[in-house]
Amino acid sequence: MPRTLDELINQQEPAWPQVKAWVDGAKARTVEVLDTSPSRAKDVLLALQVTTRSPMGAIAFQTGGLLIDSGWVRLFGGGCSRFEGDLARWNGLGPRPLTDSFGGAMLVGHDAVGGFFALDGGALGDGKGHAYYLAPDTLSWERLTDGYSSLLVFLLQGDLTGFYSDLRWDGWQAEVKALSPDRGFHSYPPLFAELEPGTARSRKDVPMTELLGLALEFMEQLGGSTDEKS
């Protein structure tokens, strides 16, 4: 039997105070906490069947999502008019899913260049909930952290400058700030393709659903892999 809303909303040990402390500790980068409507947050929580005692449940229930580092990283929450992609819709749940269910993994966020963050349910590794990153420049799932909480801390307080050193360009902040969090940049030639000498990549903003579809299609064609990231 699915758990009721009363069972999912933990009043005694809510995770939100801890999540907010992590957000407040992100001194080196901007973090925007988007608002969500109570009715939408409840629907997402019921679809996920995750309690607010967990950081994921707290973010789904308390926020429309988190925009991290000028909006470069977008962590899914309960959704809102500005950020339609929520934790339920990105995982094939609810009445208006954005994608089919991602068998054996749960998508939890994406970034402006078409990278995706997911928790492993068996499709990416050993099924123990480790966090992985689908890197657009390698088309492989790279293991990042031990789970959702450690992923959240890394995205808020870790070395994103180093992590994205090969994917950012001069002036990226202004371009990303002007971009809807439901859209990302499609590069041509693709980021995983080598550039010919003297050429440059062009960028066009497209829906994130399109970027995911392209990545999975290319991975199938090229034999994408799952790697450990040191």
LUMSELO-132042 format. One line per field, with one value per atom (N, C-alpha, C): atom name; x, y, z; residue number from 1. Coordinates in nm, 4 decimals. Layout:
N
atom CA|...
xx X|...
yy Y|...
zz Z|...
n NUM|...
***
This chain:
230
atom N|CA|C|N|CA|C|N|CA|C|N|CA|C|N|CA|C|N|CA|C|N|CA|C|N|CA|C|N|CA|C|N|CA|C|N|CA|C|N|CA|C|N|CA|C|N|CA|C|N|CA|C|N|CA|C|N|CA|C|N|CA|C|N|CA|C|N|CA|C|N|CA|C|N|CA|C|N|CA|C|N|CA|C|N|CA|C|N|CA|C|N|CA|C|N|CA|C|N|CA|C|N|CA|C|N|CA|C|N|CA|C|N|CA|C|N|CA|C|N|CA|C|N|CA|C|N|CA|C|N|CA|C|N|CA|C|N|CA|C|N|CA|C|N|CA|C|N|CA|C|N|CA|C|N|CA|C|N|CA|C|N|CA|C|N|CA|C|N|CA|C|N|CA|C|N|CA|C|N|CA|C|N|CA|C|N|CA|C|N|CA|C|N|CA|C|N|CA|C|N|CA|C|N|CA|C|N|CA|C|N|CA|C|N|CA|C|N|CA|C|N|CA|C|N|CA|C|N|CA|C|N|CA|C|N|CA|C|N|CA|C|N|CA|C|N|CA|C|N|CA|C|N|CA|C|N|CA|C|N|CA|C|N|CA|C|N|CA|C|N|CA|C|N|CA|C|N|CA|C|N|CA|C|N|CA|C|N|CA|C|N|CA|C|N|CA|C|N|CA|C|N|CA|C|N|CA|C|N|CA|C|N|CA|C|N|CA|C|N|CA|C|N|CA|C|N|CA|C|N|CA|C|N|CA|C|N|CA|C|N|CA|C|N|CA|C|N|CA|C|N|CA|C|N|CA|C|N|CA|C|N|CA|C|N|CA|C|N|CA|C|N|CA|C|N|CA|C|N|CA|C|N|CA|C|N|CA|C|N|CA|C|N|CA|C|N|CA|C|N|CA|C|N|CA|C|N|CA|C|N|CA|C|N|CA|C|N|CA|C|N|CA|C|N|CA|C|N|CA|C|N|CA|C|N|CA|C|N|CA|C|N|CA|C|N|CA|C|N|CA|C|N|CA|C|N|CA|C|N|CA|C|N|CA|C|N|CA|C|N|CA|C|N|CA|C|N|CA|C|N|CA|C|N|CA|C|N|CA|C|N|CA|C|N|CA|C|N|CA|C|N|CA|C|N|CA|C|N|CA|C|N|CA|C|N|CA|C|N|CA|C|N|CA|C|N|CA|C|N|CA|C|N|CA|C|N|CA|C|N|CA|C|N|CA|C|N|CA|C|N|CA|C|N|CA|C|N|CA|C|N|CA|C|N|CA|C|N|CA|C|N|CA|C|N|CA|C|N|CA|C|N|CA|C|N|CA|C|N|CA|C|N|CA|C|N|CA|C|N|CA|C|N|CA|C|N|CA|C|N|CA|C|N|CA|C|N|CA|C|N|CA|C|N|CA|C|N|CA|C|N|CA|C|N|CA|C|N|CA|C|N|CA|C|N|CA|C|N|CA|C|N|CA|C|N|CA|C|N|CA|C|N|CA|C|N|CA|C|N|CA|C|N|CA|C|N|CA|C|N|CA|C|N|CA|C|N|CA|C|N|CA|C|N|CA|C|N|CA|C|N|CA|C|N|CA|C|N|CA|C|N|CA|C|N|CA|C|N|CA|C|N|CA|C|N|CA|C|N|CA|C|N|CA|C|N|CA|C|N|CA|C|N|CA|C|N|CA|C|N|CA|C|N|CA|C|N|CA|C|N|CA|C|N|CA|C|N|CA|C|N|CA|C|N|CA|C|N|CA|C|N|CA|C|N|CA|C|N|CA|C|N|CA|C|N|CA|C|N|CA|C|N|CA|C
xx 0.0834|0.0000|0.0869|0.0589|0.1343|0.1131|0.2167|0.2058|0.1254|0.0531|-0.0278|0.0600|0.0028|0.0757|0.1149|0.0270|0.0582|0.1785|0.1921|0.3064|0.4349|0.4233|0.5406|0.5952|0.5070|0.5513|0.5937|0.7242|0.7785|0.7891|0.7071|0.7053|0.8108|0.8494|0.9408|1.0872|1.1270|1.2666|1.2754|1.2272|1.2352|1.3796|1.4113|1.5478|1.5723|1.4668|1.4837|1.5813|1.5808|1.6802|1.8247|1.8543|1.9893|2.0173|1.9194|1.9373|1.9602|1.8830|1.8987|2.0360|2.0865|2.2208|2.3256|2.3085|2.4017|2.3921|2.2701|2.2513|2.3163|2.2926|2.3507|2.5027|2.5576|2.7028|2.7699|2.6913|2.7474|2.7953|2.9016|2.9493|3.0147|3.0699|3.1504|3.0676|2.9361|2.8554|2.7116|2.6420|2.5029|2.4151|2.3157|2.2170|2.0799|1.9946|1.8589|1.7620|1.6880|1.5873|1.4534|1.4001|1.2743|1.1559|1.0506|0.9281|0.8445|0.7694|0.6737|0.5391|0.4339|0.3009|0.2797|0.2077|0.1829|0.1157|0.0206|-0.0507|0.0418|0.1253|0.2181|0.3213|0.3731|0.4716|0.4137|0.2901|0.2260|0.2110|0.1726|0.1573|0.2909|0.3993|0.5315|0.5743|0.5519|0.5897|0.5137|0.3847|0.3054|0.3532|0.3898|0.4393|0.5728|0.6592|0.7919|0.7873|0.6932|0.6864|0.8157|0.8680|0.9877|0.9468|0.9943|0.9531|1.0384|0.9831|1.0562|1.1641|1.1806|1.2938|1.4229|1.4089|1.5243|1.5471|1.6732|1.6992|1.6242|1.6124|1.5398|1.3931|1.3312|1.1920|1.1733|1.2697|1.2616|1.2687|1.3580|1.3706|1.2470|1.1919|1.0698|0.9531|0.9447|0.8302|0.8450|0.9682|0.9909|1.0305|1.0726|1.1255|1.0726|1.0804|1.0542|1.1770|1.2879|1.4161|1.5249|1.6493|1.7635|1.8412|1.8694|1.9543|2.0890|2.1920|2.3225|2.4253|2.5087|2.6184|2.5656|2.4901|2.4305|2.3331|2.2809|2.1871|2.2520|2.3850|2.4541|2.4034|2.3894|2.3355|2.1921|2.1032|1.9615|1.9237|1.8948|1.8560|1.7041|1.6440|1.4989|1.4383|1.3219|1.2443|1.0993|1.0106|0.8683|0.8154|0.9027|0.8622|0.7880|0.7866|0.7164|0.6995|0.6361|0.6122|0.7425|0.8444|0.9726|1.0567|1.0361|1.1139|1.0167|0.9660|0.8604|0.9116|1.0385|1.0924|1.1030|1.0280|1.0356|1.0796|1.0998|1.1506|1.0560|0.9275|0.8325|0.8309|0.8152|0.8003|0.9250|1.0448|1.1685|1.1910|1.1067|1.1225|0.9992|0.9249|0.8118|0.6942|0.6822|0.5758|0.4735|0.3531|0.2496|0.1782|0.0828|-0.0010|0.0676|0.1784|0.2434|0.3940|0.4357|0.5785|0.6526|0.7764|0.8616|0.9346|0.9582|1.0301|0.9659|1.0057|0.9688|1.0490|1.0022|1.0766|1.2149|1.3164|1.4544|1.4851|1.4624|1.4735|1.6083|1.6061|1.7292|1.8075|1.7508|1.8171|1.7112|1.7461|1.6543|1.7247|1.6699|1.7269|1.6945|1.7956|1.7742|1.8181|1.8800|1.9212|1.9930|2.0201|2.0964|2.1730|2.2511|2.3257|2.3077|2.3647|2.3365|2.3951|2.4863|2.5469|2.5024|2.3953|2.3400|2.3939|2.4567|2.4957|2.3791|2.3685|2.2578|2.3107|2.2455|2.2787|2.1707|2.2135|2.1183|2.1661|2.0709|2.1010|2.0864|2.1813|2.1842|2.0876|2.0030|1.9150|1.9462|2.0663|2.1078|2.1525|2.1036|2.1382|2.2780|2.3265|2.4528|2.5689|2.5376|2.6433|2.5907|2.6027|2.5629|2.4262|2.3556|2.2193|2.2082|2.3135|2.3127|2.2884|2.2371|2.1989|2.3115|2.4276|2.5362|2.4961|2.5534|2.5223|2.6180|2.5622|2.6393|2.6122|2.7063|2.6935|2.7082|2.6093|2.6190|2.6925|2.8189|2.9053|2.8851|2.8509|2.8254|2.9511|3.0688|3.1930|3.2514|3.1992|3.2470|3.1351|3.0107|2.8936|2.9054|2.9500|2.9562|2.9000|2.8468|2.7987|2.9174|2.9540|3.0697|3.0219|3.0726|3.0325|3.0941|3.0090|3.0539|3.0628|2.9520|2.9449|2.8680|2.8637|2.7995|2.6471|2.5878|2.4426|2.3937|2.2627|2.2005|2.2532|2.2643|2.3087|2.4492|2.5394|2.6762|2.6827|2.5951|2.5872|2.5435|2.4422|2.3915|2.5010|2.5752|2.6834|2.7913|2.8235|2.9239|2.8787|2.7538|2.7052|2.6978|2.6693|2.6586|2.7938|2.8847|3.0066|3.1354|3.1261|3.2449|3.3073|3.4080|3.4858|3.4200|3.3148|3.2488|3.3355|3.4170|3.5054|3.5992|3.6582|3.7450|3.6676|3.5525|3.4713|3.4304|3.3979|3.3501|3.4561|3.5815|3.6861|3.6928|3.6590|3.6672|3.5374|3.4330|3.3015|3.2520|3.3237|3.2810|3.3629|3.3074|3.3695|3.3644|3.4420|3.4405|3.3008|3.2469|3.1152|3.0001|3.0266|2.9185|2.8135|2.8561|2.7609|2.6427|2.6702|2.5626|2.4706|2.5277|2.4460|2.3564|2.4113|2.3341|2.2255|2.2550|2.1542|2.0329|2.0552|1.9458|1.8686|1.9145|1.8579|1.7527|1.6419|1.5434|1.6058|1.5779|1.6331|1.5777|1.4772|1.4266|1.4947|1.5924|1.6621|1.8128|1.8848|2.0298|2.0912|2.2237|2.2937|2.3313|2.2870|2.3299|2.4486|2.5592|2.6815|2.6996|2.7523|2.7863|2.9228|3.0155|3.0075|2.9814|2.9284|2.8992|3.0233|3.0016|3.1129|3.2017|3.1467|3.2283|3.3106|3.2867|3.3587|3.4807|3.5887|3.7079|3.6859|3.7436|3.7337|3.8467|3.8129|3.9168|3.9965|4.1257|4.2076|4.1464|4.1396|4.0882|3.9385|3.8658|3.7202|3.6739|3.5482|3.4897|3.3499|3.3025|3.1677|3.0642|2.9493|2.8359|2.7452|2.6647|2.5725|2.4321|2.3354|2.1942|2.1168|2.0272|1.9523|1.8315|1.8147|1.7081|1.6496|1.5331|1.4782|1.5720|1.5777|1.6629|1.6190|1.4909|1.4445|1.5098|1.5301|1.5953|1.7421|1.8083|1.9490|1.9641|1.8727|1.8796|1.8574|1.7575|1.7303|1.8475|1.9124|2.0289|2.1438|2.1671|2.2766|2.2550|2.1330|2.1052|2.1129|2.0713|2.0796|2.2247|2.3072|2.4489|2.5168|2.4808|2.5405|2.5090|2.3869|2.3487|2.4275|2.4448|2.5181|2.6666|2.7229|2.8668|2.9069|2.8069|2.8388|2.8811|2.7948|2.8272|2.8575|2.9328|2.9793|2.9505|2.9823|2.9746|3.1139|3.1613|3.2984|3.3010|3.4117|3.4398|3.5098|3.4688|3.5336|3.6177|3.7441|3.8339|3.8281
yy -0.1204|0.0000|0.1255|0.2209|0.3474|0.4209|0.4868|0.5643|0.6918|0.7337|0.8550|0.9774|1.0941|1.2182|1.2367|1.1999|1.2110|1.1251|1.0116|0.9238|0.9761|1.0512|1.1003|1.2308|1.3128|1.4398|1.4148|1.4196|1.3907|1.5194|1.5315|1.6518|1.6469|1.5260|1.5128|1.5332|1.4757|1.4832|1.5275|1.6461|1.6923|1.7191|1.6886|1.7089|1.8510|1.9312|2.0639|2.1525|2.1556|2.2399|2.2048|2.0766|2.0373|2.0797|2.0609|2.1029|2.2531|2.3295|2.4751|2.5154|2.4419|2.4713|2.4470|2.3414|2.3168|2.4275|2.4710|2.5801|2.7082|2.7382|2.8590|2.8520|2.7314|2.7144|2.7235|2.7426|2.7518|2.8944|2.9336|3.0721|3.1060|3.0047|3.0322|3.0438|3.0190|3.0251|3.0639|3.1096|3.1472|3.0225|3.0236|2.9165|2.9825|2.9541|3.0076|2.8955|2.9156|2.8173|2.8618|2.7842|2.8202|2.7767|2.8575|2.8240|2.7247|2.6438|2.5542|2.5716|2.5317|2.5415|2.4212|2.4393|2.3264|2.2083|2.2358|2.1251|2.0466|2.1180|2.0481|1.9686|2.0287|1.9594|1.8309|1.8356|1.7158|1.6080|1.6481|1.5512|1.4838|1.5631|1.5072|1.4113|1.4498|1.3647|1.2318|1.2380|1.1157|1.0273|1.0896|1.0125|0.9455|1.0172|0.9641|0.8603|0.8761|0.7916|0.8018|0.9246|0.9540|1.0475|1.0238|1.1067|1.2326|1.3325|1.4577|1.4443|1.3273|1.3012|1.2883|1.2631|1.2534|1.3873|1.4216|1.5464|1.5546|1.4434|1.4466|1.4812|1.4168|1.4467|1.5891|1.6398|1.7783|1.8753|1.8503|1.9391|1.9294|1.8099|1.7937|1.8671|1.8663|1.9234|2.0731|2.1190|2.2585|2.3510|2.2965|2.3828|2.3438|2.4393|2.4110|2.3568|2.3515|2.3080|2.4035|2.3657|2.4500|2.4834|2.6126|2.6580|2.6960|2.6234|2.6331|2.6889|2.7795|2.8377|2.9088|3.0154|3.0962|3.0171|2.9063|2.8241|2.7203|2.7042|2.6022|2.4626|2.4371|2.3093|2.3319|2.2400|2.2488|2.1194|2.1291|2.0120|2.0093|1.8965|1.8858|1.8912|1.9556|1.9595|1.9296|2.0126|1.9939|2.0627|2.1389|2.2060|2.3361|2.4200|2.5485|2.6007|2.7164|2.7697|2.8026|2.8402|2.8743|2.7506|2.6433|2.5208|2.4037|2.3700|2.2695|2.1290|2.1035|1.9710|1.9427|1.8464|1.8119|1.6664|1.6240|1.4891|1.3803|1.4057|1.3058|1.3016|1.4164|1.4207|1.3699|1.3975|1.3516|1.2017|1.1370|0.9930|0.9140|0.9726|0.9016|0.8834|0.9697|0.9562|1.0685|1.0428|1.1453|1.1542|1.2472|1.2553|1.3204|1.3938|1.4640|1.4370|1.3115|1.2802|1.3446|1.3849|1.4410|1.3320|1.2197|1.1078|0.9779|0.8704|0.7398|0.7140|0.6212|0.5834|0.5345|0.5825|0.5463|0.4195|0.3052|0.1787|0.1588|0.1354|0.1082|0.2304|0.3488|0.4730|0.5797|0.6810|0.7923|0.9223|0.9984|1.1276|1.2303|1.3066|1.4039|1.5457|1.5642|1.6980|1.6962|1.8160|1.8281|1.9592|1.9805|2.1057|2.1670|2.2848|2.3661|2.3108|2.2148|2.1597|2.0166|1.9738|1.8422|1.7293|1.7594|1.6555|1.6240|1.4990|1.4570|1.3854|1.4111|1.3466|1.2436|1.1268|1.0199|0.9364|0.8710|0.7754|0.6346|0.5502|0.4156|0.3216|0.2589|0.1560|0.0208|0.0078|-0.1175|-0.1040|-0.0025|0.0142|0.0731|0.1467|0.2182|0.1546|0.0725|0.0143|-0.1034|-0.0942|-0.2065|-0.1896|-0.0814|-0.0642|-0.0165|0.0485|0.0928|0.2431|0.3057|0.4456|0.5452|0.5017|0.5958|0.6957|0.8159|0.9212|0.9150|0.9256|0.9213|1.0462|1.0750|1.1884|1.1387|1.1684|1.1391|1.2551|1.2342|1.3413|1.3605|1.4816|1.5025|1.4972|1.5088|1.5053|1.3656|1.2695|1.1313|1.0323|1.0757|0.9893|0.8640|0.8814|0.7710|0.8168|0.7206|0.7473|0.7354|0.8469|0.8504|0.8569|0.7664|0.7668|0.8869|0.9603|1.0820|1.0659|1.0287|1.0272|0.9040|0.8868|0.7688|0.7746|0.8908|0.8990|1.0403|1.0592|1.1887|1.2993|1.2728|1.3778|1.4258|1.3324|1.3717|1.4399|1.4022|1.4733|1.6166|1.6348|1.7682|1.8558|1.8018|1.8785|1.9124|1.8169|1.8437|1.9558|1.9506|2.0524|2.1899|2.1926|2.3204|2.3751|2.2872|2.3331|2.2768|2.1844|2.1224|2.2065|2.1508|2.2221|2.2081|2.2849|2.2805|2.3428|2.4405|2.5028|2.3982|2.3168|2.2111|2.1033|2.0672|1.9608|1.9959|2.1241|2.1671|2.2433|2.2289|2.3107|2.2937|2.1747|2.1506|2.1812|2.2214|2.2384|2.3828|2.4701|2.6097|2.6978|2.8127|2.9053|3.0460|3.1355|3.2740|3.3331|3.3899|3.4514|3.3563|3.2349|3.1373|3.1840|3.2606|3.2995|3.3772|3.4760|3.5582|3.4755|3.3863|3.3041|3.2087|3.1506|3.0542|3.1246|3.2415|3.3152|3.3492|3.3719|3.4070|3.2845|3.1666|3.0417|2.9878|2.9385|2.8713|2.7462|2.7156|2.5934|2.4650|2.4747|2.3578|2.3390|2.4261|2.4193|2.4146|2.3653|2.3578|2.3815|2.3860|2.4154|2.2872|2.2804|2.1740|2.2261|2.1575|2.2006|2.1246|2.1965|2.1316|2.1807|2.0903|1.9453|1.9093|1.7890|1.7498|1.7562|1.7705|1.7843|1.6608|1.5449|1.4234|1.4061|1.4915|1.4811|1.5727|1.5270|1.6088|1.7201|1.8366|1.9495|1.9466|1.9834|2.0008|2.1258|2.1273|2.2469|2.3725|2.4790|2.6062|2.6193|2.5185|2.5255|2.5517|2.5900|2.6160|2.5543|2.5322|2.4777|2.5900|2.5629|2.6531|2.6002|2.6888|2.6501|2.6984|2.6117|2.6466|2.5920|2.6742|2.6232|2.5428|2.4271|2.3328|2.2784|2.2142|2.1533|2.0466|2.0361|1.9362|1.7946|1.7743|1.6414|1.6014|1.6993|1.6708|1.6324|1.7030|1.6713|1.5315|1.4923|1.3577|1.2529|1.2767|1.1824|1.1670|1.2783|1.2721|1.1965|1.2243|1.1570|1.0059|0.9637|0.8203|0.7544|0.8275|0.7736|0.7558|0.8576|0.8480|0.7369|0.7244|0.6202|0.4815|0.4646|0.3358|0.3075|0.4114|0.3939|0.3671|0.4356|0.4288|0.3318|0.2723|0.1793|0.2490|0.3418|0.4188|0.3283|0.3810|0.2989|0.3650|0.2910|0.3415|0.3373|0.4506|0.4607|0.5112|0.4824|0.5423|0.6744|0.7796|0.9108|0.9375|0.9586|0.9805|1.1229
zz 0.0000|0.0000|0.0000|-0.0896|-0.0868|0.0441|0.0903|0.2134|0.1898|0.2912|0.2825|0.3039|0.2779|0.2973|0.4434|0.5342|0.6772|0.7144|0.6482|0.6760|0.6125|0.5041|0.4319|0.4888|0.5478|0.6055|0.7496|0.7730|0.9049|0.9854|1.0861|1.1691|1.2798|1.3199|1.4329|1.3920|1.2790|1.2351|1.0890|1.0562|0.9165|0.8763|0.7509|0.7017|0.6538|0.6397|0.5820|0.6589|0.7919|0.8615|0.8237|0.8076|0.7669|0.6233|0.5342|0.3948|0.3877|0.4631|0.4624|0.5150|0.6140|0.6649|0.5568|0.4783|0.3672|0.2624|0.2334|0.1370|0.1888|0.3149|0.3732|0.3786|0.3809|0.3852|0.2500|0.1454|0.0099|-0.0160|0.0518|0.0453|-0.0880|-0.1558|-0.2749|-0.4023|-0.3946|-0.5172|-0.4840|-0.5860|-0.5679|-0.5642|-0.4771|-0.4718|-0.4613|-0.5569|-0.5542|-0.5199|-0.4123|-0.3694|-0.4259|-0.5182|-0.5834|-0.4987|-0.5007|-0.4286|-0.5083|-0.4381|-0.5015|-0.4339|-0.5004|-0.4390|-0.3474|-0.2367|-0.1457|-0.2146|-0.3026|-0.3673|-0.4595|-0.5325|-0.6227|-0.5433|-0.4361|-0.3535|-0.2958|-0.2541|-0.1987|-0.3055|-0.4259|-0.5345|-0.5664|-0.5687|-0.5990|-0.4890|-0.3650|-0.2523|-0.2574|-0.2867|-0.2967|-0.4115|-0.5230|-0.6374|-0.6055|-0.5335|-0.5007|-0.3904|-0.2955|-0.1762|-0.0946|-0.0847|-0.0062|0.1067|0.2270|0.3401|0.3508|0.4176|0.4381|0.5446|0.5999|0.6892|0.6095|0.4788|0.3896|0.3208|0.2886|0.2156|0.0829|0.0119|-0.1152|-0.0930|0.0051|0.0351|0.0810|0.1584|0.2047|0.0878|-0.0075|-0.1232|-0.2119|-0.2261|-0.3059|-0.2437|-0.1107|-0.0410|-0.0152|0.0065|0.0471|-0.0667|-0.1810|-0.2868|-0.4243|-0.5148|-0.6551|-0.7248|-0.6524|-0.7060|-0.6599|-0.6787|-0.6443|-0.7710|-0.7891|-0.8999|-0.8395|-0.8768|-0.8124|-0.9093|-0.8595|-0.9372|-1.0624|-1.0376|-1.1453|-1.2318|-1.1780|-1.2534|-1.3404|-1.3288|-1.4088|-1.3715|-1.2412|-1.1924|-1.1460|-1.1847|-1.1471|-1.0753|-0.9483|-0.8712|-0.8622|-0.8972|-0.9019|-0.7626|-0.7542|-0.6308|-0.6618|-0.6072|-0.6295|-0.7543|-0.8224|-0.9453|-0.9197|-1.0210|-1.0138|-1.1558|-1.1711|-1.3052|-1.3765|-1.3015|-1.3621|-1.3943|-1.3192|-1.3356|-1.3345|-1.4533|-1.4640|-1.4325|-1.4565|-1.4306|-1.2821|-1.2321|-1.0907|-1.0757|-0.9523|-0.9270|-0.9770|-0.9744|-1.0230|-1.1760|-1.2381|-1.3843|-1.4557|-1.3989|-1.4619|-1.4440|-1.3654|-1.3442|-1.3859|-1.4792|-1.5373|-1.4449|-1.3426|-1.2430|-1.2566|-1.2096|-1.2108|-1.3442|-1.3544|-1.4751|-1.5945|-1.5722|-1.6844|-1.6853|-1.7032|-1.7004|-1.8173|-1.7922|-1.8972|-1.9737|-1.9077|-1.9678|-1.9202|-1.9831|-1.9308|-1.8039|-1.7232|-1.6044|-1.6444|-1.5742|-1.6044|-1.5252|-1.5843|-1.5127|-1.4455|-1.3142|-1.2421|-1.2020|-1.2176|-1.1757|-1.1563|-1.0772|-1.0521|-1.0842|-1.1793|-1.2145|-1.1068|-1.0653|-0.9578|-0.9952|-1.1115|-1.1512|-1.2850|-1.3363|-1.4609|-1.4604|-1.5652|-1.5756|-1.7130|-1.7308|-1.8485|-1.9773|-1.9696|-2.0909|-2.1183|-2.0535|-2.0841|-2.0005|-1.8876|-1.7934|-1.7013|-1.6579|-1.5719|-1.4481|-1.3354|-1.2091|-1.1766|-1.1315|-1.1024|-0.9854|-0.9188|-0.8132|-0.8687|-0.8376|-0.8927|-0.8217|-0.9005|-0.8482|-0.9082|-0.9669|-1.0281|-1.1718|-1.2422|-1.3831|-1.4020|-1.3018|-1.3178|-1.2413|-1.1430|-1.0606|-0.9818|-0.8482|-0.7645|-0.6999|-0.7355|-0.6863|-0.5439|-0.4927|-0.3537|-0.3380|-0.4419|-0.4309|-0.4482|-0.4970|-0.5209|-0.6289|-0.6200|-0.7162|-0.8345|-0.9529|-1.0771|-1.1603|-1.2508|-1.3415|-1.4844|-1.5677|-1.7105|-1.7754|-1.8062|-1.8560|-2.0057|-2.0500|-2.1928|-2.2787|-2.2166|-2.2946|-2.3070|-2.2288|-2.2399|-2.2697|-2.2533|-2.2692|-2.1827|-2.0586|-1.9640|-1.8308|-1.7554|-1.6202|-1.5257|-1.4622|-1.3736|-1.2283|-1.1461|-1.0051|-0.9341|-0.8609|-0.7929|-0.6420|-0.5785|-0.4322|-0.3849|-0.2527|-0.1951|-0.1974|-0.2175|-0.2182|-0.2375|-0.2183|-0.2468|-0.1570|-0.0268|0.0655|0.0322|0.0058|-0.0272|-0.1634|-0.2567|-0.3837|-0.3618|-0.2786|-0.2488|-0.1887|-0.0922|-0.0301|-0.1330|-0.2204|-0.3235|-0.4167|-0.4622|-0.5559|-0.4904|-0.3612|-0.2904|-0.2459|-0.2069|-0.1416|-0.2008|-0.2946|-0.3533|-0.4630|-0.5274|-0.6292|-0.7667|-0.7894|-0.9207|-1.0292|-0.9926|-1.0915|-1.1510|-1.0662|-1.1158|-1.1886|-1.1352|-1.1946|-1.3377|-1.3598|-1.4914|-1.5715|-1.5366|-1.5990|-1.7507|-1.8015|-1.9458|-2.0192|-1.9458|-2.0080|-2.0078|-1.9375|-1.9302|-2.0244|-2.0571|-2.1507|-2.0909|-2.1473|-2.1000|-2.1192|-2.0124|-2.0195|-1.9991|-1.9502|-1.9337|-1.8339|-1.7322|-1.6272|-1.6839|-1.7688|-1.8246|-1.9140|-1.9935|-2.0831|-2.0039|-1.8987|-1.8203|-1.7393|-1.6850|-1.6088|-1.6947|-1.8232|-1.9137|-1.9637|-1.9257|-1.9760|-1.8797|-1.9330|-1.8487|-1.7890|-1.6618|-1.6029|-1.6635|-1.7481|-1.8196|-1.9547|-1.9853|-2.1125|-2.0889|-2.1883|-2.1790|-2.3149|-2.3191|-2.4428|-2.5171|-2.6414|-2.7320|-2.8115|-2.8022|-2.8702|-3.0008|-3.0993|-3.2255|-3.2725|-3.2985|-3.2800|-3.1333|-3.1072|-2.9690|-2.8804|-2.7512|-2.6575|-2.6535|-2.6894|-2.6875|-2.8159|-2.9153|-3.0426|-3.0424|-3.1029|-3.1135|-3.2158|-3.1861|-3.2776|-3.3790|-3.4992|-3.6001|-3.5671|-3.5993|-3.5718|-3.6348|-3.5552|-3.6051|-3.6050|-3.5546|-3.5495|-3.4072|-3.3929|-3.2609|-3.2566|-3.1354|-3.1198|-3.1170|-3.1752|-3.1622|-3.0518|-2.9928|-2.8862|-2.9197|-2.8956|-2.9140|-2.7960|-2.7382|-2.6237|-2.6711|-2.6087|-2.6433|-2.5134|-2.5175|-2.3949|-2.3397|-2.2064|-2.1442|-2.1804|-2.2039|-2.2452|-2.3778|-2.4654|-2.5928|-2.5716|-2.4804|-2.4532|-2.3939|-2.3049|-2.2493|-2.3580|-2.4413|-2.5492|-2.6436|-2.6776|-2.7659|-2.7008|-2.5718|-2.5017|-2.4980|-2.4644|-2.4564|-2.5945|-2.6964|-2.8322|-2.8757|-2.8504|-2.8850|-2.8036|-2.6759|-2.5921|-2.6478|-2.6939|-2.7511|-2.8776|-2.9598|-3.0850|-3.0615|-2.9596|-2.9370|-2.8272|-2.7596|-2.6515|-2.5257|-2.4718|-2.3516|-2.2344|-2.1355|-2.0250|-1.8907|-1.7864|-1.6505|-1.5909|-1.5406|-1.4913|-1.3488|-1.2796|-1.1505|-1.1754|-1.1040|-1.1192|-0.9944|-1.0149|-0.9011|-0.8533
n 1|1|1|2|2|2|3|3|3|4|4|4|5|5|5|6|6|6|7|7|7|8|8|8|9|9|9|10|10|10|11|11|11|12|12|12|13|13|13|14|14|14|15|15|15|16|16|16|17|17|17|18|18|18|19|19|19|20|20|20|21|21|21|22|22|22|23|23|23|24|24|24|25|25|25|26|26|26|27|27|27|28|28|28|29|29|29|30|30|30|31|31|31|32|32|32|33|33|33|34|34|34|35|35|35|36|36|36|37|37|37|38|38|38|39|39|39|40|40|40|41|41|41|42|42|42|43|43|43|44|44|44|45|45|45|46|46|46|47|47|47|48|48|48|49|49|49|50|50|50|51|51|51|52|52|52|53|53|53|54|54|54|55|55|55|56|56|56|57|57|57|58|58|58|59|59|59|60|60|60|61|61|61|62|62|62|63|63|63|64|64|64|65|65|65|66|66|66|67|67|67|68|68|68|69|69|69|70|70|70|71|71|71|72|72|72|73|73|73|74|74|74|75|75|75|76|76|76|77|77|77|78|78|78|79|79|79|80|80|80|81|81|81|82|82|82|83|83|83|84|84|84|85|85|85|86|86|86|87|87|87|88|88|88|89|89|89|90|90|90|91|91|91|92|92|92|93|93|93|94|94|94|95|95|95|96|96|96|97|97|97|98|98|98|99|99|99|100|100|100|101|101|101|102|102|102|103|103|103|104|104|104|105|105|105|106|106|106|107|107|107|108|108|108|109|109|109|110|110|110|111|111|111|112|112|112|113|113|113|114|114|114|115|115|115|116|116|116|117|117|117|118|118|118|119|119|119|120|120|120|121|121|121|122|122|122|123|123|123|124|124|124|125|125|125|126|126|126|127|127|127|128|128|128|129|129|129|130|130|130|131|131|131|132|132|132|133|133|133|134|134|134|135|135|135|136|136|136|137|137|137|138|138|138|139|139|139|140|140|140|141|141|141|142|142|142|143|143|143|144|144|144|145|145|145|146|146|146|147|147|147|148|148|148|149|149|149|150|150|150|151|151|151|152|152|152|153|153|153|154|154|154|155|155|155|156|156|156|157|157|157|158|158|158|159|159|159|160|160|160|161|161|161|162|162|162|163|163|163|164|164|164|165|165|165|166|166|166|167|167|167|168|168|168|169|169|169|170|170|170|171|171|171|172|172|172|173|173|173|174|174|174|175|175|175|176|176|176|177|177|177|178|178|178|179|179|179|180|180|180|181|181|181|182|182|182|183|183|183|184|184|184|185|185|185|186|186|186|187|187|187|188|188|188|189|189|189|190|190|190|191|191|191|192|192|192|193|193|193|194|194|194|195|195|195|196|196|196|197|197|197|198|198|198|199|199|199|200|200|200|201|201|201|202|202|202|203|203|203|204|204|204|205|205|205|206|206|206|207|207|207|208|208|208|209|209|209|210|210|210|211|211|211|212|212|212|213|213|213|214|214|214|215|215|215|216|216|216|217|217|217|218|218|218|219|219|219|220|220|220|221|221|221|222|222|222|223|223|223|224|224|224|225|225|225|226|226|226|227|227|227|228|228|228|229|229|229|230|230|230
***
